Amino acid sequence: MALVHPDPMDAEWLRPVPPSAALAHLLLPITREIHERVRLTTALADSLAPLTAVPSRDPNLSITVLEGVPLISTVLRDASAAATKEILTAQPGGNRTKDEMSQGLMNSMAAIERGARLRHIYQHPARYSPRLKDYMTRVPADRLEVRTVEQTVERLIIIDREMALIPANAQRTTALEIRHPALVTYLIQVYDVLWAHGTPLTEHLPAPTPRAQVTSVQQSIARLLAEGTTDEVVARRMGIGVRTCRAHIAKLMHTLGASSRTHLGALLVQSGLVAAGTTRPPDTR
């Protein structure tokens, strides 16, 4: 511990050293090492600082994986608050949760304050959602357009035509933040196709075919059933629950007088609800 040192007058003896002097002696090499590492850190930072200001041109760096709902929500909130032109969203399902609608309202109002406009696409069942109706009353009508479609893609959000967010797993706990211009342009084109086929929320849904007294939802279900789609997949594409889907199928069978799923497939063609040659054996799983 350097608390003693040889006596210069007599090597057989050791003389005590004041503890403060011993401490200074022990700390000196450590202090030198710390100062050297601080100097090296500063030199590295000064050398790399100019490079951080250069925007990346590598397309592979234009896609960022966002892990966890909190991070996804933060990125979406910050991007919405910085939006100045337009926000496009496609939301599958018929009824979003209260928390989702509240956060969506906050993001929308932040974008509107900076001059952005909003376009939303939902599925037809959302027309009957009280939360969506409440959202519509809170957002300025001149800044918002809403349309509904039978089926839509997975959740898609495009901000200022520069950034897009899409889910990266079925649970939506991971997302991709896309800034590659080519990919964003492609997603905008997909969105515009959906928008063109949508029905404005202020208008009534197209009337069902007069050849069968079925609702527009049942007509859409009929087309999916004709493809041999399972009840679970039909429900997911329609944005409704499986039980609700099966209730619609039961009403459809009753309306057409079908005694079985196979019989229903034949009656769907006869009624004109689906085109001949498109029906497949029904999957009753």
Summary of the structure (lengths in Angstrom):
residues: 285
radius of gyration: 32.6
end to end distance: 79.7
largest distance: 121.2
contacts: 792
relative contact order: 0.09
helix: 51%
strand: 16%
